[in-house]
Amino acid sequence: MTFDAYLGIDYSGAETPTSRLKGLQIYSAIGGPPQRDLAVPEEGKAHWNWSRQGVAFHLILLALGQIRFIAGIDHGFSFPLSYFRRYGLSSWDEFLSDFVQHWPAHEPNTYVDFIRDRGTARMGWPNEFRLCERWTSSAKSVFDFGPGPGKVAKSTHAGIPWLLHLRQTIGDRIHFWPFDGWDVPEGKSVIAEVYPSVLRNRYDREGRTVDEQDAYSVARWLRETCERGVLERYLHPPLTDEEREVAELEGWILGVT
């Protein structure tokens, strides 16, 4: 299985949806080694640092331009099963709609911390983990907002509303793995959750920042995995039937087997 473009997106939940962030980088491999992408121009000016809104628009433009891509994004796409049970949610689509009602982090001039400080949003606890996180040695809980490296809670809470936006806008062209199924239909692009920490040291740094290296590593790994014909192995981790049902709600990290 091959694609027209392989994208690694190093995400960030800082500041507002339109803020250009050093921690938000995209590398794309299109017919060659991954290259750092300039952000979507705003007011006639391109920029190396992306905004979360800009990332969403970029993916929409690729899909509408009939460029078949696979994009790996490094934030959680869903929450632990315990969260689903606590709030009576039974599907990922129901989760997305419900989440955005309580965490409208996509709205203008909105910080994730503003919503947290209001104390009205639905919450989880740092000791709640998804199955895919328990299958790794270092992945953090999507509810762990504490200090320290590798924390994805803020980026997860900032990024999930944009997944809903993409689903509503170009959902007929995109396969959200594994929520839309473990098999990828022919002709569709793919958006999947990734964990760059397990990939970044496979490739020489060559002067890139950590954020740039994470995006580069994901794009390169996706391209190499597809070109070697082994993507299917990662699309079907060795789960029991019961574990698979859980992962279809909680999501899975592409590459964790």
VOGU-3710 file (C-alpha; in Angstrom, 3 decimals, decimal comma):
1> mtfdaylgid> 0,000/0,000/0,000  1,488/3,331/-1,056  0,354/6,952/-0,951  1,066/10,189/-2,786  2,312/11,860/0,404  3,530/10,782/3,847  3,071/13,372/6,597  4,546/13,562/10,066  2,817/16,143/12,258  4,403/17,105/15,567
11> ysgaetptsr> 1,515/18,679/17,440  1,189/21,297/20,173  -1,644/22,353/22,457  -0,145/25,704/23,419  -1,858/29,082/23,091  -4,822/29,548/20,710  -5,987/27,667/17,576  -4,510/30,370/15,308  -1,197/30,863/17,143  1,896/29,908/15,149
21> lkglqiysai> 3,837/27,524/17,378  7,457/26,363/17,300  6,271/23,029/18,640  3,915/22,441/15,705  5,842/21,170/12,703  5,028/19,208/9,548  7,372/17,166/7,382  6,124/15,618/4,144  7,668/12,912/1,987  6,419/13,309/-1,569
31> ggppqrdlav> 8,467/11,368/-4,059  11,612/11,641/-1,956  13,019/12,255/1,547  10,828/14,158/4,029  10,989/17,928/3,750  9,878/20,560/6,247  6,612/22,135/5,138  5,953/25,849/5,113  2,745/26,704/6,880  -0,358/27,751/4,980
41> peegkahwnw> 0,148/31,439/4,081  -1,820/33,963/6,104  -1,984/37,597/5,006  0,215/36,681/2,068  3,069/35,399/4,231  4,276/31,829/4,657  5,823/30,693/7,930  7,712/27,680/9,230  5,590/27,458/12,376  2,067/26,164/11,983
51> srqgvafhli> -1,185/26,843/13,836  -3,650/24,081/14,678  -6,210/25,714/12,393  -3,598/25,831/9,638  -2,836/22,134/9,996  -6,526/21,260/9,626  -6,885/23,462/6,534  -3,748/21,915/5,032  -5,154/18,392/5,367  -8,466/19,526/3,922
61> llalgqirfi> -6,748/21,070/0,899  -4,729/17,892/0,296  -7,868/15,775/0,413  -9,849/18,097/-1,844  -6,897/18,156/-4,225  -7,190/14,373/-4,511  -3,721/13,841/-3,045  -3,916/10,526/-1,239  -1,900/10,821/1,951  -1,198/9,093/5,235
71> agidhgfsfp> -0,668/11,462/8,153  0,640/10,556/11,591  -0,305/13,029/14,340  1,202/12,818/17,817  -1,734/13,399/20,118  -4,374/11,090/21,517  -7,415/10,601/19,314  -9,650/9,249/22,057  -9,888/8,537/25,794  -9,752/5,424/28,017
81> lsyfrrygls> -12,683/3,041/28,199  -13,298/4,195/31,778  -14,137/7,670/30,427  -16,638/6,225/27,938  -18,338/4,307/30,725  -18,313/7,242/33,133  -20,128/9,511/30,699  -22,302/6,941/28,937  -20,612/7,129/25,525  -20,811/4,175/23,155
91> swdeflsdfv> -18,974/5,193/19,953  -16,066/7,358/18,817  -18,356/9,687/16,865  -20,483/10,169/19,970  -17,315/10,830/21,956  -16,115/13,485/19,481  -19,398/15,388/19,527  -19,681/15,191/23,297  -16,053/16,216/23,805  -16,332/19,370/21,727
101> qhwpahepnt> -19,342/20,486/23,761  -17,239/20,379/26,928  -13,818/21,239/25,471  -14,373/23,801/22,659  -10,628/24,330/22,279  -11,049/25,093/18,576  -12,891/28,343/19,227  -11,095/31,666/18,594  -8,815/33,014/21,332  -9,296/29,877/23,429
111> yvdfirdrgt> -6,551/28,232/25,476  -6,895/24,696/26,823  -5,909/26,116/30,214  -8,837/28,580/30,076  -11,268/25,676/29,801  -9,522/23,750/32,581  -9,577/26,773/34,868  -13,329/27,165/34,434  -13,753/23,771/36,079  -16,820/22,903/33,994
121> armgwpnefr> -15,219/20,513/31,497  -15,337/16,760/31,759  -12,136/15,450/33,269  -10,116/12,300/33,768  -7,283/11,279/36,070  -3,558/10,882/35,280  -3,677/7,227/36,342  -6,215/6,377/33,633  -4,556/4,783/30,607  -5,699/3,464/27,276
131> lcerwtssak> -4,743/-0,059/26,283  -2,285/1,193/23,647  -0,505/3,292/26,270  -0,137/0,290/28,549  1,494/-1,536/25,619  4,362/0,976/25,590  7,080/1,636/28,152  6,720/5,411/28,338  3,467/6,754/26,839  1,691/9,115/29,220
141> svfdfgpgpg> -1,994/9,318/30,079  -4,091/11,675/27,942  -5,197/13,214/31,262  -1,710/13,922/32,626  -1,336/17,707/32,462  1,620/17,762/34,855  5,094/19,041/33,963  7,685/16,838/32,304  8,634/15,509/28,878  6,327/13,408/26,754
151> kvaksthagi> 3,074/14,786/28,159  0,316/14,854/25,513  -2,729/15,906/27,535  -2,767/19,516/26,358  -2,137/18,680/22,706  -4,770/15,926/22,874  -7,427/18,206/24,303  -6,535/20,924/21,780  -6,379/18,547/18,823  -9,489/16,390/19,189
161> pwllhlrqti> -11,913/19,184/18,152  -10,011/19,470/14,857  -10,466/15,744/14,257  -14,209/16,330/14,429  -13,849/19,273/12,046  -11,931/17,113/9,570  -14,465/14,315/9,919  -17,345/16,667/9,221  -15,561/18,377/6,319  -13,742/15,596/4,442
171> gdrihfwpfd> -14,833/12,463/6,264  -15,823/10,763/3,004  -12,211/11,004/1,783  -10,413/10,106/5,034  -10,039/6,843/6,915  -9,584/7,601/10,608  -7,679/4,551/11,761  -8,735/2,365/13,552  -12,119/3,968/14,286  -13,296/3,485/10,701
181> gwdvpegksv> -11,923/-0,055/10,650  -8,554/-1,780/10,833  -8,391/-2,168/7,044  -7,826/0,910/4,890  -10,103/1,069/1,822  -8,448/1,552/-1,544  -8,358/5,185/-2,582  -8,775/6,780/0,846  -6,290/8,867/2,776  -5,424/7,914/6,351
191> iaevypsvlr> -5,094/9,869/9,576  -3,624/7,949/12,509  -2,198/8,584/15,952  1,570/8,130/16,313  4,141/8,252/19,104  7,330/9,903/17,750  9,421/9,041/20,824  9,779/5,463/19,591  10,954/6,653/16,173  13,100/9,771/16,588
201> nrydregrtv> 16,384/8,020/17,415  16,208/5,762/14,363  17,327/8,610/12,145  20,223/11,078/12,332  19,208/14,455/13,758  21,089/16,553/11,153  20,538/19,845/12,963  16,786/19,524/13,395  15,084/20,610/16,615  13,324/17,921/18,660
211> deqdaysvar> 9,956/18,967/17,224  11,304/18,954/13,687  12,970/15,587/14,251  9,725/14,096/15,543  7,799/15,232/12,473  10,608/14,122/10,152  10,878/10,692/11,798  7,161/10,003/11,493  7,060/11,022/7,822  10,116/8,938/6,997
221> wlretcergv> 8,912/5,902/8,945  5,512/6,019/7,236  7,096/6,240/3,803  9,580/3,442/4,460  6,957/1,218/6,070  4,630/1,585/3,106  7,342/1,202/0,483  8,598/-1,987/2,168  5,076/-3,358/2,062  4,755/-3,882/5,822
231> lerylhpplt> 2,120/-1,284/6,718  -0,512/-4,023/6,993  1,393/-5,557/9,893  1,076/-2,328/11,861  -2,558/-1,799/10,857  -3,381/-5,112/12,551  -1,690/-5,304/15,970  -1,962/-8,724/17,662  -5,029/-8,023/19,799  -7,587/-10,428/21,171
241> deerevaele> -11,202/-9,906/20,104  -11,920/-8,240/23,453  -8,886/-5,951/23,167  -9,851/-5,048/19,622  -13,306/-3,924/20,775  -11,690/-1,702/23,400  -9,241/-0,231/20,880  -12,072/0,583/18,490  -13,267/3,069/21,123  -9,953/4,136/22,665
251> gwilgvt> -7,964/4,231/19,447  -4,506/2,839/18,868  -0,993/4,173/18,269  0,160/3,185/14,790  3,415/1,264/15,164  2,728/-0,202/18,609  2,566/-3,970/18,282
//
